[in-house]
Amino acid sequence: MAEPDTRPSTTPAASGFDDDEPPSRSRRLPAWQDVPDHLWTDWRWQTQNSVRSVRQLRTLLTFSPAELEAIGRIESEYKLAIPPYYFSLIDPDDPFDPIRLQSVPSPLEAQNQSGYELEDPLEEDKDSPVPGLTHRYPDRALLITTPNCSMYCRYCTRKRATLTRGGWEGISADDERMIDYVRRTESIRDVIVSGGDPLTLPVGKLRYYLDNLKAIDHVDVIRIGTRVPVTLPQRLFDQELIDLLASAEKVYIQTHFNHPREITPESARVVKALLKAGMPVNNHSVLLKGVNDDLGTMRELLRGLLRIKVRPYYLFHCDPVTGAGHFRTSVWKGLEIMEGLRGHMSGIGIPTYVVDSPHGGGKIPMMPNYLVSMADDAVVLRNYEGMLIRYQAEDKPGLSPAAGPRTRGVSALLQGDKTQLMPEGNERMERRRRMEVLDPGYEAGCGGGDSDGPPGVLPLPVMNGRHAASNG
């Protein structure tokens, strides 16, 4: 068994749902309070007792008659399964609870207002040379190994694959074709084993994939795409499974935390076990309206991931998949959040925000614009503070200031002798001024100068117009 988490305990908030830090104790809804610990920590018990029907849901959460009728119709169109552990993260009194939104069916899934949502929005099936394998990028391949998940996310891109039932337990001809394709295609260096969730596979079948991929010399990386550390961490309490994953030697874990409340003692424990066994753990989040589409929640999530040593890797814009339209927000919202991350928190905690494009275009990174303008010998860049900087990238003599009319602003950075525009009220500059007061000899190396700023600085007027513009 993996070692238990040894973080110092803290007292959970009274409600159990509004504490900032990951809780120190497992949460349980009243329905499962009397379950013995040895069953609660058993993944088999969690799986066998998962909530799988609207009939069960209505005994645990409050719905209107219209909602029950609507989600009853949806029940036959997309699987429902929520382990008691994950269900217990829901605040049953909050109909907009972010864990509930991700896992419990909503009448909104029946809507497709734009008509833009599709069963296979990324056209993975069209880039499939053999059944179950998508080969899109030159050196990577995606394997769909199972239709099963420990919990079915309501926004899942691959709903179409999870609707298949049965027949996935044994090694099939399609499994052999996928391995054979990877073996024959030497350009493939990185294989993503996905589904469904591959950690729901029978051990024998998971071993088949791991052993065969390990034996292919040109495969450097085996990525296991799994939400088990988030939705059913008890599965990874099994040291034999950890040992099996580690035995492949090439395994990276790609997991999927979307909200800070999903970071629990149980999830921290299994991440620690994976890391201890030598497997890096990266995270994909999906930007979801009502779940994590605000800066405070995203910062809390990313900082929580760093605390348990999970590297935030991607922030996906929610794909236009059938039934997930109500989760989708604007690209501007994503950029607004990224603007509040870069520079404001450690770079190792900042994911790459991507749109996975239709027509099989693949992941396209999105970020705020930091390149403001350019000339032959320099560019003007913006930092997270709003500071504008003239930057000469090459080791060449700068061009002489252009002869002609006096200029100002960004133009002065490109053509004049100024090097930066600094917003007034900048906290960093204020710290420098305080250091100057304490040590009058302090200067230069930190860019210090007199109270009007260092030479070459253009004070940037504040946006409310209280200060007149100046070109130095």
Salt bridges, closest charged atoms under 4 A:
GLU3 OE2 - LYS276 NZ 2.77
ASP19 OD1 - ARG27 NH2 2.88
GLU21 OE1 - ARG307 NE 3.58
ASP37 OD1 - ARG28 NH2 2.62
ASP42 OD1 - ARG44 NH1 3.68
GLU69 OE2 - ARG73 NH1 3.39
ASP97 OD1 - ARG261 NH1 2.76
GLU109 OE2 - ARG154 NE 2.97
ASP120 OD1 - ARG160 NH2 3.49
GLU123 OE2 - LYS126 NZ 3.75
GLU123 OE2 - HIS359 ND1 3.34
GLU124 OE2 - ARG158 NH2 2.87
GLU124 OE1 - ARG160 NH2 2.93
ASP125 OD2 - ARG160 NE 3.18
ASP127 OD2 - ARG136 NE 2.95
ASP139 OD1 - ARG140 NE 2.60
ASP174 OD1 - ARG177 NH1 2.46
ASP175 OD2 - LYS205 NZ 3.17
ASP180 OD1 - ARG183 NH1 3.92
ASP180 OD2 - ARG184 NE 2.81
ASP190 OD2 - ARG223 NH2 3.01
ASP220 OD2 - ARG189 NH2 3.02
ASP238 OD2 - ARG235 NH1 3.32
GLU249 OE2 - LYS214 NZ 3.77
GLU262 OE2 - ARG227 NH2 2.76
GLU336 OE1 - LYS333 NZ 3.50
GLU339 OE1 - ARG382 NH2 2.92
ASP377 OD2 - ARG390 NH2 2.93
GLU385 OE1 - ARG428 NH2 2.61
GLU394 OE2 - LYS396 NZ 3.54
GLU424 OE1 - HIS467 NE2 3.28
